[in-house]
Amino acid sequence: QVQLVESGGGQVQPGGSLRLSCAASGSIFSAKDMAWYCQRPGRLRALVANFNRYGGSPIYADAVRGRFTDSADSAKNMVYLQMDSLKIEDTGVYYCNTIPSDPGRWGQGTQVTVSS
């Protein structure tokens, strides 16, 4: 089973930026479309951004469109999420997983806290 490990979270002020990374233990990108998910405090985990491994346009949740950009480096088995113009409501734990999500692949996630 390919493991996914997220990193890059932290605490930033509103308007700041972070870049999240997701490392896969094996070559998953050739077989699965990948996505970023966020679990905000008191809410269910929700999809934030996903992209097609064949190079189709990424799809973003309305709340992050225009501010977040996802990308991948299949040679390195890495997935990234560039987060700009962060808002307080972006606070949460961010995970990467496949589309659809695989219950067996959830990692620890990486905490993003946006506060002034």
N, C-alpha and C positions, 0 to 999 in steps of 0.2 A: 504494500500500500504506500503510495507516494505521500510523503508528509509535507505540509506547508508551514512555513515559519515566517511570521510577520515581524517587521521592525520599522523603526523610524518615527514612531509617535513621540509626543512630548507635550509641553505646555507652551502655548503661544498667546499673544494678544490678538484681539480682533484685527483683521486686516493682514495678519501674518501668513506665513507659508510653511508647509511641511512637505516632505517627500517620503512616502511610505514605500517599503520594499517587501516583497514576498518571495521567499526562496523555496523552490521545490526540490525535494530530494531525488527526483528522477525526471525523466522527460515526459511531462504530462501535457505540454502545450500542443503537441502534435495530434493528440487524441481528444482533447477537451477544450471547450471555450472557458475562459477564466473570467472571474468577476471579483469586485470588491463589495463587501457588505459592511454595514455599520449597525451596531446596537447602541442606541442612545439610552440614557438613563430612564428606566421605567417603561421602555418600549421594546417591541419585538425587533429582532434583527431584520434589516431590510437591505435590499440591493441598492448600491450606490452607483456603480459603473461596471459595464461589462464590454468586452470587445471580442470580435470574431477572429479566430486564429487564421482565417483566410484573408485577413486584411480589410474586412468591411468596416464601415464607420462605427466607432464606439457608441454605446447607448448610455446615457446618463440619467439619473433621477432628476426631476425638475428642480429640486432644491439645490443641486450642485452644478447644473449645466452652466458652462461658461466660466466656471471657477476651478473645476477639477479636470485633470487630464490623465488618462491611464495609458500605459504602454507596456511593452514586453520585450524581453531579450531571450528568445527561445534558445539561443546557443548557450546562454548562461543559466537557463531555467529560472529566470527572474521575471517578476511582474512588478510594476511600479504604479503609484498613484501620486501625482503631483497635485497638491492642494494649495490653492492660492486664494487670497481675499477671504480668509477663514472667518467664520461667524461663530458666535457663542453656541448657536444651535447645531454646529458641526461636532460638538463634543460627543464623544462616544468611543467605543472599542471597535476598531476596524479589523476586518478579517478578509483574507482571500479564500476563494473556493471555486469550484467549478460551476458551470451552468448546465443543468440545475445543480443546486448545492448537494454535496455528498455528506451525509451526517458523519461519516467516518473520517472526514478530512479536516474538520474544524480544528484549528490550532489555538494557541493562547490569545491571538489577536495582539494588537498594539493600541495603547490608550492615547487618544488625542483629546487634549483639554484646551479649550479656547476661553480665556477669561481675561478681564482687565484688572 
